[in-house]
Amino acid sequence: MEIPYTELSGDALRGVIEEFISREGTDYGHQEFGLDKKIAAVMRQLQAREIILTFDAETESCNLLRVK
């Protein structure tokens, strides 16, 4: 089920984003980006609805999914 990312506290959203970033791998081209820049990039994608926040009631977990 999709949930508005604005419904999470700042700390909770940051935790979901950090977990998402850690699963995305480390290929950032010729340049490495710090964690804060990666978090800002994910926030921009959330605001642009390029990715959405979902909640799975069965596993009681949140996830970020890329919109196709």
C-alpha positions as CSV (number, residue, x, y, z in Angstrom):
1,M,0.0,0.0,0.0
2,E,1.4,3.4,-0.9
3,I,1.6,5.9,1.9
4,P,2.6,9.6,1.7
5,Y,6.2,10.1,2.7
6,T,5.1,13.2,4.5
7,E,3.3,11.0,7.1
8,L,6.6,9.7,8.5
9,S,8.6,11.6,11.1
10,G,11.9,13.0,9.8
11,D,13.9,10.3,11.6
12,A,11.8,7.5,10.3
13,L,11.9,8.7,6.8
14,R,15.7,9.2,7.0
15,G,16.0,5.6,8.2
16,V,13.9,4.2,5.3
17,I,16.0,6.3,2.8
18,E,19.3,5.2,4.3
19,E,18.2,1.5,4.1
20,F,17.1,2.1,0.5
21,I,20.5,3.7,-0.4
22,S,22.4,0.8,1.2
23,R,20.5,-1.7,-1.1
24,E,21.1,0.4,-4.3
25,G,24.8,-0.5,-4.6
26,T,27.7,1.8,-5.0
27,D,27.9,2.6,-8.8
28,Y,27.7,6.4,-8.9
29,G,29.7,6.9,-12.0
30,H,33.1,8.6,-11.9
31,Q,32.2,10.5,-8.7
32,E,31.4,9.4,-5.2
33,F,28.6,11.2,-3.2
34,G,28.3,11.5,0.5
35,L,25.4,10.1,2.4
36,D,23.7,13.5,2.8
37,K,23.9,14.1,-1.0
38,K,22.4,10.7,-1.6
39,I,19.6,11.3,0.9
40,A,18.9,14.7,-0.8
41,A,18.7,13.0,-4.2
42,V,16.2,10.4,-2.9
43,M,14.1,13.2,-1.3
44,R,14.0,15.0,-4.7
45,Q,12.9,11.7,-6.3
46,L,10.1,11.3,-3.6
47,Q,8.9,14.9,-4.2
48,A,8.9,14.3,-8.0
49,R,7.1,11.0,-7.5
50,E,9.9,9.1,-9.3
51,I,9.9,6.8,-6.3
52,I,7.1,6.1,-3.8
53,L,6.9,5.0,-0.2
54,T,5.0,1.8,0.4
55,F,4.0,-0.2,3.5
56,D,3.6,-3.9,3.7
57,A,1.2,-4.9,6.4
58,E,2.2,-8.5,6.4
59,T,5.9,-7.8,7.1
60,E,5.1,-4.5,8.8
61,S,7.9,-2.7,6.8
62,C,8.3,0.3,4.6
63,N,10.0,0.3,1.3
64,L,10.8,2.8,-1.5
65,L,9.9,1.7,-5.0
66,R,10.9,3.3,-8.3
67,V,7.9,4.3,-10.4
68,K,7.9,2.9,-13.9
